[in-house]
Amino acid sequence: MRILIVDDHQLFIDGIRHIITTLDEGVEIIEATSADQARQCLEAYAEFDLVLLDLHMPGLGGRAIMQYPRIQDACLPIVI
């Protein structure tokens, strides 16, 4: 399973990573601290099983990620 965590607070990303890897060490977690980084991750990896997304980030923010064609075309589940 591959999960993309998008949040502008590294502490939050680290906490979520810790919780998820405690539950299942086989999960691959990719992180992004901005909408631009999230787009790069979405292009770099073939597919994701889940996106954990912060809506309120500087710059484009999480809403821009939800409208990204790669997410909409794949019907990718998003947790906000």
NUSELUM-760319 format. One record per residue: residue number from 1; x, y, z negated of N, C-alpha, C in turn. Coordinates in steps of 0.2 Angstrom, whole numbers, plus 2048, in hexadecimal, padded with zeros to 3 digits. Example, Ala and Ser with C-alpha at 12.3 -4.5 7.8 and 13.67 -1.06 7.14 Angstrom:
KOLMI   nutor   nxx   nyy   nzz   caxx   cayy   cazz   cxx   cyy   czz
KOLMI       1   842   7E4   7D9    83E    7EA    7D9   842   7F0   7D9
KOLMI       2   840   7F5   7DD    844    7FB    7DC   840   800   7D9
***
This chain:
KOLMI   nutor   nxx   nyy   nzz   caxx   cayy   cazz   cxx   cyy   czz
KOLMI       1   804   7FA   800    800    800    800   804   806   800
KOLMI       2   803   80B   804    806    811    804   802   817   803
KOLMI       3   804   81B   7FE    800    821    7FB   804   827   7FC
KOLMI       4   801   82C   7FF    803    833    7FF   801   837   7FA
KOLMI       5   805   83A   7F6    803    83F    7F1   805   846   7F3
KOLMI       6   801   84A   7F3    802    851    7F5   800   856   7F0
KOLMI       7   805   859   7ED    804    85E    7E7   80A   863   7E7
KOLMI       8   809   869   7E5    80E    86E    7E5   812   86D   7DE
KOLMI       9   80F   869   7D9    812    868    7D3   816   861   7D2
KOLMI      10   81D   861   7D2    820    85B    7D2   81F   857   7CC
KOLMI      11   81D   85A   7C6    81C    857    7C0   815   852   7C1
KOLMI      12   810   855   7C4    80A    851    7C6   80C   84B   7CA
KOLMI      13   810   84C   7D0    812    847    7D4   815   842   7D0
KOLMI      14   81A   844   7CC    81E    83F    7C8   819   83B   7C3
KOLMI      15   815   83E   7C0    810    83A    7BC   80C   835   7BF
KOLMI      16   809   837   7C5    805    833    7C9   809   82D   7CC
KOLMI      17   80F   82E   7CE    814    829    7D0   815   824   7CA
KOLMI      18   816   827   7C4    817    822    7BF   811   81E   7BD
KOLMI      19   80B   821   7BD    805    81D    7BC   804   817   7C1
KOLMI      20   805   819   7C7    804    814    7CD   809   80F   7CD
KOLMI      21   80F   811   7CC    814    80B    7CD   814   807   7C6
KOLMI      22   811   809   7C1    810    805    7BB   80B   800   7BC
KOLMI      23   806   802   7C0    800    7FD    7C2   802   7F8   7C7
KOLMI      24   806   7FA   7CC    808    7F6    7D2   80F   7F9   7D5
KOLMI      25   814   7F5   7D4    81B    7F7    7D6   81C   7F7   7DD
KOLMI      26   817   7F3   7E1    818    7F3    7E8   815   7F8   7EC
KOLMI      27   812   7FD   7E9    80F    803    7EC   815   808   7EE
KOLMI      28   815   80A   7F5    819    80F    7F7   816   816   7F7
KOLMI      29   81A   81A   7F3    817    821    7F2   81B   826   7F6
KOLMI      30   818   82A   7FA    81B    82F    7FE   818   836   7FB
KOLMI      31   81D   83B   7FA    81B    841    7F7   81C   847   7FB
KOLMI      32   818   84C   7FA    818    852    7FE   816   858   7F9
KOLMI      33   81A   85D   7F9    818    863    7F4   815   869   7F8
KOLMI      34   813   868   7FF    810    86D    802   80C   86A   808
KOLMI      35   808   86D   80B    804    86B    811   808   869   817
KOLMI      36   80E   86D   818    812    86C    81D   816   866   81C
KOLMI      37   818   864   816    81C    85E    815   817   858   815
KOLMI      38   811   859   813    80C    854    814   80B   852   81B
KOLMI      39   80A   857   820    809    856    827   80F   852   82A
KOLMI      40   815   854   827    81B    850    82A   81B   849   827
KOLMI      41   819   848   821    818    841    81F   813   83D   823
KOLMI      42   80E   840   824    808    83D    828   80B   83B   82F
KOLMI      43   80F   83F   832    812    83D    839   818   838   838
KOLMI      44   81B   838   833    821    834    832   81F   82C   831
KOLMI      45   81A   82B   82D    818    825    82B   812   822   830
KOLMI      46   812   81C   831    80D    819    836   806   81A   832
KOLMI      47   805   818   82C    7FE    819    829   7FF   819   821
KOLMI      48   7FA   81C   81F    7F9    81C    817   7F3   819   815
KOLMI      49   7F2   817   80F    7EC    813    80D   7E8   818   809
KOLMI      50   7EC   81E   806    7E8    822    802   7EC   829   801
KOLMI      51   7E9   82E   801    7EC    835    800   7E9   838   7F9
KOLMI      52   7EE   83A   7F5    7EC    83D    7EE   7EE   845   7F0
KOLMI      53   7E9   849   7F0    7EA    850    7F2   7E7   855   7EE
KOLMI      54   7EC   85A   7ED    7EA    860    7E9   7E8   865   7EE
KOLMI      55   7E2   868   7ED    7DF    86D    7F1   7E2   874   7F1
KOLMI      56   7E4   875   7EB    7E6    87C    7E9   7EE   87C   7E9
KOLMI      57   7F1   87E   7EF    7F8    87E    7F0   7FA   885   7F3
KOLMI      58   800   887   7F2    802    88D    7F6   802   88C   7FE
KOLMI      59   801   891   802    801    890    809   7FB   88D   80B
KOLMI      60   7FB   888   810    7F5    885    813   7F1   882   80E
KOLMI      61   7F3   87E   809    7EF    87B    804   7EC   874   806
KOLMI      62   7E9   871   802    7E6    86A    803   7E1   86A   808
KOLMI      63   7DD   86F   809    7D8    86F    80E   7DA   86E   815
KOLMI      64   7E0   871   817    7E3    870    81D   7E5   869   81E
KOLMI      65   7E7   865   819    7E9    85E    81A   7E3   85A   81B
KOLMI      66   7DD   85C   818    7D7    858    819   7D5   859   821
KOLMI      67   7D6   85E   824    7D4    85F    82B   7D9   85D   830
KOLMI      68   7DF   85A   82D    7E4    858    832   7E2   852   836
KOLMI      69   7E2   852   83D    7DF    84D    841   7E1   846   83F
KOLMI      70   7E8   845   83D    7EA    83E    83B   7E6   83B   835
KOLMI      71   7E4   83F   831    7E0    83D    82B   7D9   83C   82D
KOLMI      72   7D6   840   831    7CF    83F    833   7CE   83A   838
KOLMI      73   7D3   839   83D    7D3    833    841   7D3   82C   83E
KOLMI      74   7D7   82C   839    7D8    826    835   7D3   824   830
KOLMI      75   7CE   829   82F    7CA    828    829   7CD   827   823
KOLMI      76   7D2   82A   821    7D7    829    81C   7D3   82B   815
KOLMI      77   7D3   827   810    7D0    829    80A   7D4   82E   806
KOLMI      78   7D1   833   804    7D4    839    800   7D1   83A   7F9
KOLMI      79   7D6   83A   7F4    7D3    83C    7ED   7D6   843   7EC
KOLMI      80   7D1   847   7EA    7D3    84E    7E9   7D4   84F   7E1
***
